[in-house]
Amino acid sequence: MAECETEAVAAIRRFSRFHTRWVGALGGNLHGSGFALTEARVLYELAERGACLAVELSRDLDLDPAYLSRILKRFEAQGWLERQRSDLDGRAFRLRLTAAGLAAFRPLDQASRQQAEALLARLSPAERGRLVGALRDTEALFAGRSAARPRPSIREHRAGDIGWVISAHGRLYAEEYGWDLSFEALVAEIAANFLRGFKPGRERCFIAELDGEPAGSSFVVEHDAHTAKLRLVLVEKRAQGLGLGKALVREAVGFARAAGYRRMVLWTNDILHAARAIYEAEGFRLVAEERHHSFGRDLVGQNWELAL
């Protein structure tokens, strides 16, 4: 087996061990309810479906009919389950939870919900979006379905977006390049100046969204009467590989051209290889380079220019 396949198998097994431990599947007392995991799942399905046939439960949950029958008999003995002869098949019975059965289910359902809410409370909105997307993809891939490729969108900025831009830049550049807090301070100054002196029709902030959460940005600001400046182009890690960087730059260039600017300029650093490749592909040309020490690192700054 290839090394990458071996790593994939190990990752799946590791996740399975983590998940069964996290949900409490290893014991016979899920969330302190007294139910084993399989019993809890059967109870959940009965509560959610309202009424169903035992053969449907056995098929959908991939449970041995005899094992399922023992679980159902226990529920019936507790007064949680009632059987009604099916109108379509006189030999079959439709299963339905009684009021007592629903009362037994509610604490279990509430405990499961609280467990999920406690996890989500520790996550930022962006992290929640990543988690939901990852779980959706995992479910689709494990089920043999092709996971739908996320469809990002780009819009103008609104209240709260600029704070995200500052935070995302500070975090991403610290993680990727080890830049210190002076970079986040610079981004905060640029963003504050954009808001204070915003010129509608001449300036624009574009925000990319993925799964309903901000995932990228680009800014067009006025440098002089004939020159626009492209600033604060960023794409979050979770959104990379979707062409968002190129789309954000194209939106900015298109806006600058429509606003009547004759050229567009930008400043970047030579270590930002992916960004530089996008600029070059969109027609920008490198016009100057200069070594500098900024953000706690020795860098090579670059000035790029595009005729509009």
Buried (B, 14 or more C-beta within 10 A) or exposed (E): EEEEEEEEEEEEEEEEEEEEEEBBBEEEEBBEBEBBBBBBBBBBBBBEBEEBBBEBBBEEEEBEEEEBEEBBEEBBEEEBBBEEEEEEEEEBBBBBBBEBBBEBBEEBBEBBEEBEEEEEEEEEEBEBBBEBBEEBBEEEEEEEEEBEEBEBEBEEBEEEBBEBBBBBBBEBBBEEBEBBEEBBEBBBEBBEEBEEEEEEEBBBBBBBBBBEBBBBBBBBBBBEEEBBBBBBBBBBEBBEEBEBBBBBBBBBBEBBBEBEBEBBBBEBBEEBEEBBEBBEEBEBEBEEEEEEEBBBBEBEBBBBBBEB
